[in-house]
Amino acid sequence: MRIVEHVALTDTGRQRRGNEDSYFEAPPLFAVADGMGGAQAGEVASHLAVECLGQGLGDGASTEERLARVAHAANARIHELSRRDRERAGMGTTLTAVRVDDDDLAVAHVGDSRLYRVRHGELERLTRDHTLVQALIDQGKLDEASAAVHPQRSVITRALGPEPAVEVDTQSVRLRDGDMFLLCSDGLTGMVDEETLGRIVTGSEGLREAGERLIDAANAAGGRDNITVVLFRVEGEGDADADEQPTGASAAVAAPPRPRAASEVRASRRQPRPAGAEVSGGARRRRRRPRLAPLVALVVILGLVLTGAWLASRQVFFVGTDDQGRVAVFRGLPISGPFGADMYETFYVSGVPLASVPRAGRNVITDHKLRSHADASDLVDQLELGKLAAK
């Protein structure tokens, strides 16, 4: 397969002063990165991501693995810079990168930029958004129409930079003669529906015209964000009957988060040390064996009390945040017991960052009030649907 046509365009949009998107266009490698963060930090993050691609994919391993390796390297660079520079703290970027490799297209994807394929006049999305609304769709809590107008539709759950490690989705797609591909930032897909995207791409004379019309459509719909599009078309003798390779994921996944309670109470206990009783008897004194029965009874009673308390704690829940600042439901009591043993466990992680919750509603999350399972779940459901109210 060979690339016979390609184009890359970017536009600030109508409501942004700067452009935090970046793209990479060096056949057979293409990419789109959409930065986030204040003080131009998003622009820095997206630029670092495509800069890492420009340094090459290296040798060895599959193309998928090499793309993922570059994404991990970019994540490490962005995260380290955000830790050193306060003005860039928390910065990050999406990355959707592809490489044509003989008869296959290798893909690495993090965030909510997208990859589409146009085959036989039909537009098909090949990547899955790492967003809160996509997670809600997957759980059956939202449909596509509701997701399009959800107040937290811009909240992404995965990006390069915010965490020291990131999971990268990878896959390989078998190419066919005439396939066209579109990579884009959410400044396009947030403003233009997929039916219109397909109509524009298939109805244009060439890829440049298609790219310009896509940007015009996003701006005509309001242009609320930066808009970046990369399009390319392939020709050749691809195997039309070959199956496409399944999607995989790289192994670098951050460790599971540990929940944070409002306060941690450490209790220390001094174990009773049995003392032998001494009895005077004439000129000789001998040590009496300790009576074990009372001690055994005490241990049994204490065990029953602790078991009862543990069982009772399984019936209560509270809402808080995990170590990544995401709102979550925990089962148990919001304290740590003896020897640092937590008296709670993670029950459900919503994926909603506490920072995205209106300040007026944060108190119901941070007060760690004990709730029933139904009450705690209902509170988080309302939060996910953008309908949080003080309770």
C-alpha positions as CSV (number, residue, x, y, z in Angstrom):
1,M,0.0,0.0,0.0
2,R,1.2,3.5,-0.7
3,I,-0.1,6.9,0.4
4,V,-1.3,8.8,-2.7
5,E,-2.8,11.9,-1.1
6,H,-2.6,13.6,2.3
7,V,-3.3,17.0,3.9
8,A,-3.1,18.5,7.5
9,L,-4.9,21.7,8.6
10,T,-5.5,23.4,11.9
11,D,-7.6,26.4,12.9
12,T,-7.9,28.3,16.2
13,G,-11.7,28.4,16.0
14,R,-13.9,31.3,16.9
15,Q,-13.8,31.3,20.7
16,R,-10.1,30.6,21.5
17,R,-7.2,33.1,21.5
18,G,-4.5,30.5,21.0
19,N,-4.2,27.1,19.4
20,E,-3.3,24.2,21.7
21,D,-3.6,21.5,19.0
22,S,-0.6,20.0,17.2
23,Y,-0.3,17.6,14.3
24,F,2.3,15.4,12.7
25,E,2.4,14.9,9.0
26,A,5.4,12.9,7.7
27,P,4.1,9.9,5.6
28,P,3.8,7.1,6.5
29,L,3.3,8.6,10.0
30,F,0.5,10.9,11.0
31,A,-0.8,12.2,14.4
32,V,-3.1,14.7,16.1
33,A,-2.6,16.0,19.7
34,D,-5.0,18.2,21.6
35,G,-3.4,19.9,24.6
36,M,-5.0,21.0,27.8
37,G,-3.8,23.2,30.7
38,G,-3.6,26.9,31.5
39,A,-0.8,29.5,30.7
40,Q,-0.3,27.9,27.2
41,A,0.6,24.6,29.0
42,G,-1.7,22.6,26.6
43,E,0.3,24.0,23.6
44,V,3.5,22.8,25.2
45,A,2.1,19.3,26.0
46,S,0.8,18.7,22.5
47,H,4.0,20.0,20.9
48,L,6.1,17.6,23.1
49,A,3.9,14.7,22.0
50,V,4.5,15.3,18.3
51,E,8.1,16.1,18.9
52,C,8.6,12.7,20.4
53,L,7.1,11.2,17.2
54,G,9.5,13.2,15.1
55,Q,12.4,11.5,16.9
56,G,11.4,8.2,15.3
57,L,9.8,5.0,16.5
58,G,13.0,3.1,17.0
59,D,13.7,-0.5,16.0
60,G,12.4,-3.9,17.1
61,A,8.9,-5.0,18.2
62,S,5.7,-4.5,16.2
63,T,4.7,-1.1,14.9
64,E,1.9,-1.0,17.5
65,E,4.4,-1.5,20.3
66,R,6.8,1.1,18.9
67,L,4.0,3.7,18.7
68,A,2.9,2.9,22.2
69,R,6.6,3.2,23.4
70,V,6.8,6.7,21.9
71,A,3.5,7.6,23.6
72,H,4.9,6.4,27.0
73,A,8.0,8.4,26.4
74,A,6.0,11.5,25.7
75,N,3.9,10.9,28.8
76,A,7.1,10.8,30.9
77,R,8.4,14.0,29.4
78,I,5.2,16.0,29.8
79,H,4.6,14.7,33.4
80,E,8.2,15.6,34.5
81,L,7.9,19.1,33.0
82,S,4.6,19.6,34.7
83,R,6.1,18.7,38.1
84,R,9.0,21.1,37.7
85,D,7.0,24.1,36.5
86,R,4.1,25.3,38.6
87,E,2.5,27.2,35.8
88,R,2.3,23.9,33.8
89,A,1.1,21.7,36.6
90,G,-1.5,19.2,35.5
91,M,-0.9,19.9,31.8
92,G,-1.6,17.1,29.4
93,T,-2.6,16.2,25.8
94,T,-4.5,13.6,23.8
95,L,-2.6,11.7,21.1
96,T,-3.9,9.7,18.2
97,A,-1.0,8.4,16.0
98,V,-1.0,6.1,13.0
99,R,1.6,4.6,10.7
100,V,1.0,2.9,7.4
101,D,3.1,-0.3,7.5
102,D,2.8,-2.4,4.3
103,D,-0.8,-3.6,4.2
104,D,-1.7,-2.5,7.8
105,L,-2.3,0.7,9.6
106,A,-1.0,0.6,13.2
107,V,-2.8,2.9,15.7
108,A,-1.9,4.2,19.2
109,H,-4.6,6.2,21.0
110,V,-5.0,8.1,24.2
111,G,-7.8,10.7,24.9
112,D,-10.7,12.0,22.8
113,S,-9.1,12.9,19.5
114,R,-10.4,10.4,16.9
115,L,-9.5,8.3,13.9
116,Y,-12.1,7.6,11.2
117,R,-12.0,5.4,8.1
118,V,-14.0,6.0,4.9
119,R,-14.4,2.8,2.9
120,H,-16.9,2.4,0.1
121,G,-18.4,5.7,1.0
122,E,-19.1,4.8,4.6
123,L,-17.5,6.6,7.6
124,E,-16.5,4.4,10.5
125,R,-15.0,5.5,13.8
126,L,-12.0,3.3,14.7
127,T,-11.0,4.7,18.1
128,R,-12.9,4.8,21.4
129,D,-13.0,8.1,23.4
130,H,-11.5,8.1,26.8
131,T,-14.1,10.4,28.3
132,L,-16.6,10.4,31.1
133,V,-19.6,10.4,28.8
134,Q,-18.2,7.4,26.8
135,A,-17.9,5.5,30.1
136,L,-21.5,6.4,30.9
137,I,-22.6,5.2,27.4
138,D,-20.7,2.0,28.0
139,Q,-22.5,1.5,31.3
140,G,-25.9,2.1,29.7
141,K,-26.5,5.4,31.7
142,L,-26.4,7.7,28.6
143,D,-27.4,7.4,25.0
144,E,-25.5,9.2,22.2
145,A,-28.0,12.0,22.0
146,S,-27.8,12.8,25.7
147,A,-24.0,12.5,25.6
148,A,-23.8,15.2,22.9
149,V,-25.3,17.8,25.3
150,H,-24.0,16.5,28.6
151,P,-22.5,19.4,30.7
152,Q,-19.3,17.3,31.4
153,R,-18.9,16.0,27.9
154,S,-15.4,17.6,27.7
155,V,-14.1,15.7,30.8
156,I,-11.5,13.2,29.6
157,T,-10.5,10.2,31.7
158,R,-7.1,9.5,30.1
159,A,-4.4,11.7,28.6
160,L,-0.6,12.0,28.3
161,G,1.0,13.9,31.2
162,P,-1.3,14.1,34.2
163,E,-0.1,10.8,35.7
164,P,3.3,9.2,35.8
165,A,2.0,6.2,33.8
166,V,-0.7,5.9,31.2
167,E,-2.5,3.1,29.3
168,V,-2.2,3.4,25.5
169,D,-4.8,1.7,23.3
170,T,-3.3,0.1,20.2
171,Q,-4.7,-1.8,17.2
172,S,-3.8,-2.7,13.6
173,V,-6.3,-2.2,10.8
174,R,-5.9,-4.0,7.4
175,L,-5.8,-1.6,4.5
176,R,-7.7,-1.8,1.3
177,D,-7.4,0.0,-2.0
178,G,-9.0,3.5,-1.8
179,D,-9.3,3.7,2.0
180,M,-9.3,7.2,3.3
181,F,-8.6,8.1,6.9
182,L,-9.4,11.2,9.0
183,L,-7.6,12.1,12.3
184,C,-9.1,15.0,14.2
185,S,-9.3,16.8,17.5
186,D,-12.6,17.2,19.4
187,G,-12.9,20.8,18.1
188,L,-14.3,19.1,15.0
189,T,-16.3,16.2,16.4
190,G,-17.7,18.4,19.2
191,M,-19.3,20.7,16.7
192,V,-20.1,18.5,13.7
193,D,-22.0,15.2,13.8
194,E,-20.6,12.1,12.2
195,E,-23.2,11.9,9.4
196,T,-22.2,15.4,8.3
197,L,-18.5,14.4,8.6
198,G,-19.0,11.5,6.2
199,R,-21.0,13.6,3.8
200,I,-18.3,16.2,3.6
201,V,-15.4,13.8,3.2
202,T,-17.1,11.7,0.5
203,G,-18.6,14.7,-1.3
204,S,-15.4,16.7,-1.7
205,E,-13.2,16.8,-4.9
206,G,-10.0,16.1,-2.9
207,L,-8.6,15.9,0.6
208,R,-7.7,19.5,0.8
209,E,-11.1,20.6,-0.1
210,A,-12.5,18.1,2.4
211,G,-10.3,19.4,5.2
212,E,-11.2,23.0,4.5
213,R,-14.9,22.2,4.4
214,L,-14.7,20.3,7.7
215,I,-13.0,23.3,9.5
216,D,-15.6,25.6,7.9
217,A,-18.4,23.4,9.2
218,A,-17.0,23.4,12.8
219,N,-16.6,27.2,12.8
220,A,-20.1,27.7,11.3
221,A,-21.5,25.6,14.2
222,G,-19.8,27.9,16.8
223,G,-16.1,27.0,16.6
224,R,-15.8,26.7,20.4
225,D,-12.4,24.9,20.3
226,N,-9.3,24.6,18.2
227,I,-9.9,22.4,15.1
228,T,-7.4,20.1,13.6
229,V,-7.8,17.6,10.7
230,V,-5.4,15.2,9.1
231,L,-6.5,13.2,6.1
232,F,-4.8,10.7,3.9
233,R,-5.7,8.1,1.2
234,V,-4.0,4.9,0.3
235,E,-3.9,2.8,-2.9
236,G,-2.5,-0.6,-3.7
237,E,-3.1,-4.3,-3.8
238,G,-4.4,-4.9,-0.3
239,D,-5.8,-8.3,0.8
240,A,-9.6,-7.6,0.7
241,D,-10.4,-10.9,2.4
242,A,-8.0,-10.6,5.3
243,D,-9.4,-10.0,8.8
244,E,-8.4,-7.0,10.8
245,Q,-6.2,-7.4,13.9
246,P,-7.9,-7.1,17.3
247,T,-7.4,-4.0,19.4
248,G,-4.7,-4.4,22.1
249,A,-3.4,-2.2,25.0
250,S,0.1,-1.5,26.2
251,A,1.1,-2.9,29.6
252,A,2.1,0.4,31.3
253,V,-0.9,0.9,33.5
254,A,-0.9,3.1,36.6
255,A,-1.3,1.2,39.9
256,P,-4.9,1.0,41.3
257,P,-5.7,4.1,43.4
258,R,-5.9,4.0,47.1
259,P,-9.0,5.8,48.5
260,R,-8.6,8.9,50.7
261,A,-10.9,9.4,53.7
262,A,-11.7,12.7,55.3
263,S,-9.5,11.8,58.3
264,E,-7.4,8.8,59.2
265,V,-7.6,7.7,62.8
266,R,-4.7,5.5,64.0
267,A,-5.4,3.5,67.1
268,S,-2.7,1.6,69.0
269,R,-3.4,-1.2,71.4
270,R,-1.2,-2.6,74.1
271,Q,-1.5,-6.4,74.4
272,P,-1.9,-7.6,78.0
273,R,1.2,-9.6,79.1
274,P,0.2,-12.4,81.5
275,A,2.1,-12.3,84.8
276,G,2.6,-15.4,86.8
277,A,1.3,-15.3,90.5
278,E,3.9,-16.0,93.2
279,V,2.8,-17.8,96.3
280,S,4.7,-17.9,99.6
281,G,5.0,-21.3,101.1
282,G,7.5,-21.9,103.9
283,A,11.1,-21.3,102.9
284,R,10.4,-22.1,99.2
285,R,8.4,-20.0,96.6
286,R,7.1,-21.5,93.4
287,R,5.5,-19.9,90.3
288,R,1.9,-20.8,89.6
289,R,0.9,-21.5,86.0
290,P,-1.1,-18.6,84.5
291,R,-4.8,-19.1,84.2
292,L,-5.6,-19.1,80.4
293,A,-9.3,-19.4,80.5
294,P,-10.1,-15.7,81.3
295,L,-7.6,-14.6,78.6
296,V,-9.1,-16.9,76.0
297,A,-12.6,-15.7,76.8
298,L,-11.4,-12.1,76.5
299,V,-9.9,-12.8,73.1
300,V,-13.1,-14.6,71.9
301,I,-15.3,-11.7,73.0
302,L,-13.0,-9.1,71.4
303,G,-13.1,-11.1,68.2
304,L,-16.9,-11.3,68.2
305,V,-17.1,-7.5,68.8
306,L,-14.7,-6.8,66.0
307,T,-16.4,-9.2,63.6
308,G,-19.7,-7.6,64.4
309,A,-18.3,-4.2,63.8
310,W,-16.8,-5.3,60.5
311,L,-20.0,-6.9,59.3
312,A,-22.0,-3.7,60.2
313,S,-19.5,-1.6,58.3
314,R,-20.2,-3.6,55.2
315,Q,-23.8,-2.1,55.2
316,V,-22.7,1.5,55.1
317,F,-21.2,3.6,52.3
318,F,-19.8,7.1,51.8
319,V,-18.7,9.3,48.9
320,G,-15.2,10.7,48.6
321,T,-12.3,10.9,46.2
322,D,-9.6,8.5,45.2
323,D,-5.8,9.3,44.9
324,Q,-6.4,10.6,41.4
325,G,-9.0,13.1,42.6
326,R,-12.0,11.2,41.1
327,V,-15.3,11.0,42.9
328,A,-15.9,7.5,44.1
329,V,-18.2,5.4,46.4
330,F,-16.6,3.6,49.3
331,R,-18.0,0.8,51.4
332,G,-17.3,0.9,55.1
333,L,-16.3,3.6,57.6
334,P,-14.1,6.6,56.5
335,I,-11.4,5.8,59.0
336,S,-8.3,3.6,59.3
337,G,-8.3,0.9,62.0
338,P,-5.6,-0.6,64.1
339,F,-2.2,-1.1,62.5
340,G,-3.2,1.1,59.5
341,A,-5.9,-1.3,58.2
342,D,-8.4,0.7,56.3
343,M,-12.0,0.1,57.4
344,Y,-13.3,0.9,53.9
345,E,-12.9,-0.4,50.4
346,T,-13.4,1.1,46.9
347,F,-16.9,0.2,45.7
348,Y,-17.2,2.3,42.5
349,V,-15.1,5.0,40.8
350,S,-17.1,7.4,38.7
351,G,-14.3,9.0,36.7
352,V,-15.6,12.5,37.5
353,P,-12.7,14.7,38.8
354,L,-13.7,16.6,41.9
355,A,-12.2,19.8,40.3
356,S,-15.0,19.6,37.7
357,V,-17.8,19.7,40.3
358,P,-19.3,23.1,41.0
359,R,-17.9,24.5,44.3
360,A,-21.5,24.7,45.7
361,G,-21.8,20.9,45.4
362,R,-18.5,19.7,46.6
363,N,-19.4,19.7,50.3
364,V,-21.7,16.7,49.8
365,I,-18.7,14.8,48.4
366,T,-16.0,15.8,50.9
367,D,-18.1,15.5,54.1
368,H,-17.9,11.7,54.0
369,K,-21.4,11.3,55.4
370,L,-22.4,7.7,56.0
371,R,-25.1,6.7,53.5
372,S,-27.0,3.6,52.3
373,H,-25.9,1.9,49.1
374,A,-28.9,3.4,47.3
375,D,-28.3,6.9,48.6
376,A,-24.6,6.9,47.7
377,S,-25.1,5.4,44.3
378,D,-27.9,7.9,43.6
379,L,-25.7,10.8,44.5
380,V,-22.9,9.7,42.2
381,D,-25.4,9.0,39.4
382,Q,-26.8,12.5,39.7
383,L,-23.2,13.8,39.6
384,E,-22.4,11.8,36.4
385,L,-25.5,13.1,34.7
386,G,-24.7,16.7,35.6
387,K,-27.6,17.1,37.9
388,L,-25.8,17.2,41.3
389,A,-27.8,18.9,44.0
390,A,-27.0,19.4,47.7
391,K,-28.4,16.4,49.8
